Amino acid sequence: MTRVWHPSLKRPRDFVGYGRKRPDPCWPGKARVAVNFAINYEEGSEYSVLDGSGRTELGLAEAPGGRVPAGQRDLAFETMYEYGSRVGIWRLFELFHERQLPATVFGCAVALERNPEVAEAVTSSNFDVCCHGWRWEEHFRLSEEEERERIARAVASIKRTIGKRPLGWYCRFGPSENTRRLLVEEGGFLYDSDAYNDELPYWVEVEGRNHLIVPYTMDANDGKFAAPSGFSAPGDFESYLKSTFDQLYEEGAERPGLMSIGLHPRITGRPARARALANFLDHILKHDRVWICGRLDVAQHWHAQHAPSEAD
């Protein structure tokens, strides 16, 4: 089923979705649940006084920001981000490589440019890259022309760095009202993940063209370690992931779904949280009807198996 955007609305709301008529995704191997890990690689692309942002990024780090006067460099926060690209990313890569598991890198173009060793590791692995913007900036703060330019710049940059263009897109937190239309206008994206409203991919129509949405998550996401009411101990994260997976696996006997897990090198790349992630990886590997996959795998599967028909 394809949801059509009403011409009077740039981003209408859909409270119905699949409802009681959820399709069987027909995951490979008759899997009860598809599991995707999204490694958000942002370090080096965040707001920075050195890059002319006028401020230091103060989000998703080990301590609350705002202690350094506005306009000055916050050297502590800068180094908390650097940890992710210097140490954390390699710990995460190792966890997946030693288990021979795929993952998706939500890569900011500038972050990948600034760490060629990470970019090379991605190209030589079974990870796919979903473009996370040119820099880690909020697209809803950009004008339409600025956003169009950023999308083009990000695609060109990742193509140079990784060797092929990205086929997926995910904004920082949320898109602007123009983002999806601009992605379709660009013409090279198979999907975007700028939605949190479902546990299966779905189609929308954007200016006469079908466009796939592969929803993401904010609940099974290590960003909650930086939220006041979020995870406090590694065990909280591990327990939450296991409970989510177990519920979806049980439901999957009748209604298979998709589980997305959001990771950040500067957060889950820390030793204690990495141990929690390792325990979760080993937990799901004990189950036989699980499809651990890249986000591009999900999009390509949906394009092949669930393409919208003319009747839709």
C-alpha positions in Angstrom: 0.0 0.0 0.0 1.3 3.5 -0.9 0.3 6.5 1.1 -0.3 9.6 -1.1 0.8 13.0 0.1 -2.1 15.5 -0.2 -0.9 18.3 -2.5 -1.8 20.9 0.1 0.5 19.4 2.7 4.2 18.9 2.6 4.3 16.3 5.4 0.8 15.0 6.2 0.3 12.7 9.1 -0.8 9.0 8.8 -2.3 7.5 11.9 -3.5 4.3 10.2 -0.5 2.7 8.5 -0.9 -1.0 7.9 -3.4 -1.4 10.8 -4.6 -5.0 11.2 -3.5 -5.8 7.6 0.2 -5.9 8.2 1.9 -7.7 5.3 4.2 -10.7 5.7 7.6 -9.2 4.9 8.8 -12.6 3.7 12.2 -12.1 5.2 15.0 -14.3 3.9 15.1 -17.8 5.6 11.5 -17.3 6.8 13.0 -15.1 9.6 10.7 -14.1 12.4 12.5 -10.8 12.8 15.0 -8.8 10.8 17.6 -7.0 12.9 19.6 -4.0 11.8 22.3 -2.2 13.7 22.9 1.4 12.7 26.3 2.8 13.8 26.0 6.6 13.8 29.4 7.8 12.7 29.3 11.6 13.4 32.6 12.4 15.1 34.3 15.2 13.3 31.2 16.5 11.6 29.5 18.0 14.7 29.1 21.7 15.3 32.5 23.2 16.1 34.0 26.6 16.7 37.0 25.6 14.6 34.7 24.8 11.7 33.0 28.2 11.9 29.8 27.0 13.6 30.2 29.6 16.4 29.6 27.0 19.0 30.7 23.5 20.2 28.3 20.6 19.9 26.8 19.8 23.3 24.7 16.8 22.6 25.1 13.0 23.1 28.2 12.9 25.2 29.3 11.8 28.6 28.6 15.0 30.5 26.1 17.9 30.2 27.4 20.8 28.2 27.0 24.5 28.5 29.9 25.1 31.0 32.1 27.0 28.6 31.0 30.5 27.6 29.2 30.7 24.2 31.5 31.2 21.3 34.6 29.6 23.0 35.9 26.1 22.2 34.8 23.5 24.7 37.9 21.3 24.7 36.4 18.7 27.0 33.5 18.1 24.7 35.7 18.0 21.6 37.7 15.2 23.1 34.6 13.3 24.1 33.7 13.2 20.5 37.2 12.4 19.4 37.0 9.3 21.6 34.4 7.9 19.2 36.6 8.1 16.1 39.9 7.2 17.9 38.7 4.3 20.0 35.0 3.6 20.1 34.4 2.9 16.4 37.2 0.3 16.3 35.7 -1.5 19.3 32.3 -1.6 17.6 33.8 -2.8 14.3 35.6 -5.6 16.2 32.4 -6.8 17.9 30.7 -7.2 14.5 33.7 -8.5 12.6 34.5 -11.2 15.0 30.9 -12.5 14.7 30.9 -11.9 11.0 27.8 -9.8 11.2 26.7 -6.9 9.0 25.8 -3.5 10.1 24.8 -0.1 8.6 27.0 3.0 9.1 24.9 6.1 9.3 27.8 8.1 8.1 28.2 11.9 8.0 30.2 12.8 5.0 32.7 15.1 6.7 33.3 12.5 9.5 34.2 9.9 6.9 36.4 12.4 5.1 38.4 13.2 8.3 39.1 9.6 9.2 40.3 7.8 6.0 41.2 4.7 8.0 37.6 4.3 9.2 36.3 4.9 5.6 38.7 2.2 4.3 37.5 -0.2 7.0 33.9 0.4 6.0 34.7 -0.2 2.3 36.5 -3.5 3.1 33.7 -4.8 5.3 30.2 -6.0 4.8 28.8 -2.7 6.1 26.6 -0.5 4.0 26.5 3.3 4.3 23.4 5.3 4.8 24.1 9.0 4.4 23.6 10.9 7.7 24.1 14.3 6.1 27.1 16.3 5.0 27.7 17.3 8.6 25.8 16.4 11.7 23.4 19.3 11.5 19.7 19.8 11.8 18.2 20.0 8.3 15.1 21.6 9.7 17.2 24.7 10.3 18.3 25.0 6.7 16.6 26.8 3.8 15.4 24.7 0.9 18.4 25.8 -1.2 20.8 25.2 1.6 19.4 21.7 2.1 19.5 20.9 -1.6 23.2 21.9 -1.7 24.0 19.9 1.4 22.4 16.7 0.0 24.4 17.1 -3.2 27.6 17.8 -1.3 27.1 14.8 1.0 26.4 12.4 -1.9 29.5 13.5 -3.8 31.7 13.3 -0.7 30.7 9.8 0.3 31.1 8.7 -3.3 34.7 9.9 -3.2 35.4 8.5 0.2 33.7 5.1 0.1 33.8 4.5 -3.7 30.1 4.5 -4.3 27.2 6.8 -3.7 24.9 6.2 -0.7 21.5 4.7 -1.4 19.9 5.6 1.9 19.4 8.8 3.9 18.9 9.7 7.5 18.8 13.2 9.0 20.0 14.2 12.4 16.9 13.6 14.5 14.3 14.7 12.0 14.0 16.1 8.5 12.7 19.4 7.3 9.4 19.6 5.4 11.4 19.7 2.2 13.8 16.8 2.9 11.9 13.9 1.4 10.9 15.9 -1.7 14.6 16.9 -2.2 15.8 13.3 -1.8 13.3 12.2 -4.5 14.4 15.1 -6.6 18.0 14.0 -6.3 16.9 10.7 -7.8 19.5 8.3 -6.4 18.1 7.1 -3.1 16.3 3.8 -2.6 15.0 4.8 0.8 15.1 7.2 3.7 14.8 6.4 7.5 13.5 9.8 8.6 10.5 8.2 10.4 9.9 6.4 13.7 6.3 5.3 13.1 6.4 1.7 12.2 8.2 -1.7 12.5 8.0 -2.4 8.8 9.1 -0.5 5.7 6.3 1.3 3.8 5.8 3.3 0.6 4.8 6.9 0.2 4.1 8.8 -3.0 6.1 12.0 -3.4 5.2 14.2 -6.3 4.1 11.3 -8.4 6.9 8.9 -7.5 6.9 6.0 -5.1 9.5 6.3 -2.3 10.4 3.8 0.4 10.6 4.5 4.1 12.6 2.2 6.3 11.7 3.4 9.8 14.3 4.0 12.5 14.0 4.0 16.3 14.7 6.2 19.3 13.9 3.6 21.9 16.4 0.8 21.2 19.1 3.5 20.9 22.1 4.2 23.0 21.4 7.9 22.7 19.2 7.3 25.8 22.3 7.1 27.9 22.5 10.9 27.4 18.8 11.5 28.1 17.7 12.4 31.7 15.2 9.6 31.8 17.1 7.1 29.7 19.5 4.3 30.4 21.9 4.7 33.3 23.8 1.4 33.4 25.0 -0.9 30.6 22.7 -3.6 31.9 19.7 -1.4 31.3 20.5 -1.1 27.6 21.2 -4.9 27.3 18.0 -5.8 29.1 15.9 -3.4 27.0 17.4 -4.8 23.7 16.8 -8.4 24.8 13.2 -7.7 25.9 12.5 -5.9 22.6 14.0 -8.7 20.5 12.3 -11.5 22.5 8.9 -9.9 22.1 9.4 -9.3 18.3 10.7 -12.9 17.9 7.6 -14.3 19.7 5.3 -12.1 17.6 7.2 -13.1 14.5 5.7 -16.5 14.5 2.6 -14.8 13.0 3.7 -11.2 12.3 7.4 -10.8 11.4 8.8 -7.3 11.9 12.0 -5.2 11.9 14.1 -4.3 14.9 16.4 -1.3 14.5 19.2 -0.6 17.0 20.9 2.7 17.1 24.6 2.9 18.2 27.2 5.7 18.6 30.9 5.0 18.8 31.4 7.6 21.5 28.7 6.0 23.6 28.5 2.2 23.1 32.1 2.3 22.1 32.9 2.6 25.8 34.0 -0.7 27.4 31.1 -1.4 29.7 28.5 -0.6 27.1 30.3 -2.6 24.4 30.2 -5.6 26.8 26.4 -5.1 27.0 26.2 -5.0 23.2 28.3 -8.1 22.9 26.0 -9.9 25.2 23.0 -8.9 23.1 24.7 -10.0 19.9 25.4 -13.4 21.4 21.8 -13.6 22.6 20.2 -13.2 19.2 22.8 -15.5 17.6 21.2 -18.3 19.7 18.0 -18.0 17.7 17.8 -19.6 14.2 15.1 -17.6 12.5 16.7 -14.2 12.6 17.9 -12.1 9.6 20.7 -9.8 10.8 21.1 -7.4 7.9 22.1 -4.1 6.6 19.6 -1.4 6.1 20.2 -1.5 2.4 19.4 -5.2 2.4 16.0 -4.3 3.9 15.4 -1.7 1.3 16.4 -3.9 -1.6 14.3 -6.7 -0.3 11.2 -4.5 0.0 11.8 -3.1 -3.5 12.0 -6.7 -4.9 9.3 -8.3 -2.8 6.8 -5.5 -2.0 7.0 -3.1 -4.8 3.7 -1.0 -5.0 1.3 -2.1 -7.6 -0.7 0.1 -9.9 -3.8 -0.7 -7.9 -2.2 0.9 -4.9 
